[in-house]
């Protein structure tokens, strides 16, 4: 009997294995917290975080021991791949969709491996996945949480290494000599962890500043055509043609936002507009403690006034803030707004795709001051001659020549009539590259697109001595059929127009593009509108969750249910299918209730001892 094997070490090994699982999952959970803080996609990260926290308990409780099949790895990958198409991740204007979803895929594989106790090498795999993910989001986190998460991850690594080496620990009088390699390994990992945290803490500010500087330069170069610092004539046309059916932005409100200003340009030269700011009118950084940015020359909204619209641009438009022309203030706008001449806004640090509220004020607005930048004309004799000849054909005379100076409204009306009479709208136009496109448009062509009409009108008005500016943005008029407060502007709704200053009215919109070229609503066919409505409600719910606005979340749930019901009732076969499903569920529930009632009656009819046994 003394030689019989003992079973005492088995529970200890099982407990040690569970401890390893817990440490590996702690590393995964730390990385998930880092990804959540950096990307803000808590709805995406939360399931993986919960799975990592519950994994040791569930495996110990369920006693799982089977190796996962290949399908177990394939299903999460397919789901994440599909989700990455409809829920992109953008941080600081950079597209991190691929990195975040690949990291989540690695985490899913690590969790699946950890669910199968045989083969403990998966602990190192889980720790490597979590470390890579945590390092990848480092510069998008503040120093304190990043250092804390890195320290916790390092402690998990040390504890996991110790748990792996513990079963190999020798016993006996000379055990301390054979512990040398294990001690050296532990000191090496610990030193690397502490050194890494210290190094990150020292150079974090410099690394983060370099990242933001590089990002700002890249954002200025890589912005979408008509909204970058330099807009070549044809850039808005490229937006309209490149995925014109794709959604450009979504706005929630009771009425259509109409014209949404995206960028205002001052100087024209050689077929391109630039936002070069004249001396004495530098952009101002507007930081408001309450998150409200009142536009210059506009009456401020009443305290606590709710936003009239909430705008959600898509990720491809980066830091550009699109403001309805009726707006008087921005609420919950992206942080660190920069306002350029002409009240256009950008956010150099944070993307605007997270949405922002816009307040419209019905009261009288104070006039915005005129500026010399809106009368600038290029020193190009050919262009000036083309402008003078066009003004003569339109029946207008420049100041200083024969005839009185024209009124702003009459001048705009005369130019609109001239273009409507002598020109037509055409999507695209062939122009020689060696000459100014506006000159060719005015003297040689009888057709063009919105950029040419707007550019020519601005230059003609300036030639008359009137302050005018070239503006690019969206015209948002399309109403979603399933969410009645949702307005959608697609890439095809990108537009260029003119704003003219009048001393009595302030800035007002001038439209000389023929009516056939103005953006119009073009809802998608079939059930695509429902998917767009659900995606828009999901974006809005995510923004509400970040603001901890639980009342708005309840309202959004009701709007989602309303959209689904509207979609069902819009078709007779969906209505019939829904009614059949409801009747089937009611019939099954009735049968189950009758069976339970009969069972209770049969139980009451039995003797007391048999009823208790039943």
Secondary structure as GFF3:
##gff-version 3
##sequence-region A 1 614
A	DSSP	alpha_helix	8	39	.	.	.	ID=ss1
A	DSSP	alpha_helix	42	62	.	.	.	ID=ss2
A	DSSP	alpha_helix	70	86	.	.	.	ID=ss3
A	DSSP	beta_strand	90	91	.	.	.	ID=ss4
A	DSSP	beta_strand	94	95	.	.	.	ID=ss5
A	DSSP	alpha_helix	97	114	.	.	.	ID=ss6
A	DSSP	alpha_helix	122	136	.	.	.	ID=ss7
A	DSSP	three_ten_helix	138	140	.	.	.	ID=ss8
A	DSSP	alpha_helix	143	166	.	.	.	ID=ss9
A	DSSP	alpha_helix	175	178	.	.	.	ID=ss10
A	DSSP	alpha_helix	180	222	.	.	.	ID=ss11
A	DSSP	three_ten_helix	225	227	.	.	.	ID=ss12
A	DSSP	beta_strand	230	232	.	.	.	ID=ss13
A	DSSP	alpha_helix	235	241	.	.	.	ID=ss14
A	DSSP	beta_strand	247	253	.	.	.	ID=ss15
A	DSSP	beta_strand	258	265	.	.	.	ID=ss16
A	DSSP	beta_strand	267	269	.	.	.	ID=ss17
A	DSSP	beta_strand	272	274	.	.	.	ID=ss18
A	DSSP	beta_strand	284	286	.	.	.	ID=ss19
A	DSSP	beta_strand	292	294	.	.	.	ID=ss20
A	DSSP	beta_strand	309	313	.	.	.	ID=ss21
A	DSSP	three_ten_helix	315	317	.	.	.	ID=ss22
A	DSSP	beta_strand	320	321	.	.	.	ID=ss23
A	DSSP	beta_strand	323	324	.	.	.	ID=ss24
A	DSSP	beta_strand	327	331	.	.	.	ID=ss25
A	DSSP	beta_strand	337	340	.	.	.	ID=ss26
A	DSSP	beta_strand	344	347	.	.	.	ID=ss27
A	DSSP	beta_strand	356	360	.	.	.	ID=ss28
A	DSSP	three_ten_helix	372	375	.	.	.	ID=ss29
A	DSSP	alpha_helix	381	393	.	.	.	ID=ss30
A	DSSP	alpha_helix	408	422	.	.	.	ID=ss31
A	DSSP	beta_strand	424	425	.	.	.	ID=ss32
A	DSSP	alpha_helix	437	443	.	.	.	ID=ss33
A	DSSP	beta_strand	447	448	.	.	.	ID=ss34
A	DSSP	alpha_helix	450	463	.	.	.	ID=ss35
A	DSSP	beta_strand	468	476	.	.	.	ID=ss36
A	DSSP	beta_strand	478	479	.	.	.	ID=ss37
A	DSSP	beta_strand	486	490	.	.	.	ID=ss38
A	DSSP	three_ten_helix	491	493	.	.	.	ID=ss39
A	DSSP	beta_strand	494	502	.	.	.	ID=ss40
A	DSSP	beta_strand	506	510	.	.	.	ID=ss41
A	DSSP	three_ten_helix	515	517	.	.	.	ID=ss42
A	DSSP	alpha_helix	528	546	.	.	.	ID=ss43
A	DSSP	alpha_helix	550	569	.	.	.	ID=ss44
A	DSSP	alpha_helix	572	605	.	.	.	ID=ss45
A	DSSP	alpha_helix	608	613	.	.	.	ID=ss46
###
